């Protein structure tokens, strides 16, 4: 059997089609890999910023809340409670494992749907595994508007005195 020198003899047409297909496949794979690496490199150069909601939230005027009312601010996970003596805000995050509590339909307190903790309207623990009361948040009046600062935790029992 004689050896064929493919440098001297032109390859058959089916061999050209096979080579052309493999060349296109290899070039395409290399192009896709290069594009993917470029996209990931550019994505790496962007800062990975997590935008959180503003920690200070306006919840309305003091006169808008009637005595005994509980305003639920779901977007910021907090409650604003009006008592005869004043107004206070509570975090809606359960102190047991961080679940979001729900206000009871009769507005007499808060329940954790996950593990059964129950809190009174003032945030104190009534039942369940929660070790501490709900966190009380700082409330102030700014230009006749109640503003809750969820980043500032205050002592239990504290409240903002507002006229009835």
NORSULVEN-V33510 format. One record per backbone hydrogen bond with DSSP energy under -0.5 kcal/mol. CO is the residue of the C=O (numbers start at 0). NH is the residue of the N-H. If there is no record, write none. Layout:
BEGIN
co=[CO:CO]
nh=[NH:NH]
END
This chain:
BEGIN
co=[2:3:4:4:11:11:12:13:14:15:16:17:18:19:20:21:22:23:24:25:26:27:28:29:30:31:32:33:34:35:36:37:38:39:40:41:42:46:48:49:54:54:56:59:60:60:61:63:65:68:69:70:70:71:72:72:73:76:77:78:79:80:80:81:85:86:87:88:89:91:91:93:98:98:101:103:107:108:109:110:110:111:116:117:117:118:119:122:123:126:134:135:136:137:139:139:144:145:145:146:147:147:148:148:150:151:153:154:158:159:159]
nh=[4:5:7:8:14:15:16:17:18:19:20:21:22:23:24:25:26:27:28:29:30:31:32:33:34:35:36:37:38:39:40:41:42:43:44:45:45:48:50:51:56:149:147:145:63:64:64:65:68:81:71:72:79:73:75:77:76:91:72:89:70:82:87:67:82:159:80:136:78:93:100:97:93:100:110:106:120:103:118:101:112:115:111:125:126:109:122:133:119:117:90:153:88:148:141:146:141:58:59:139:56:149:137:151:152:137:135:157:160:86:161]
END
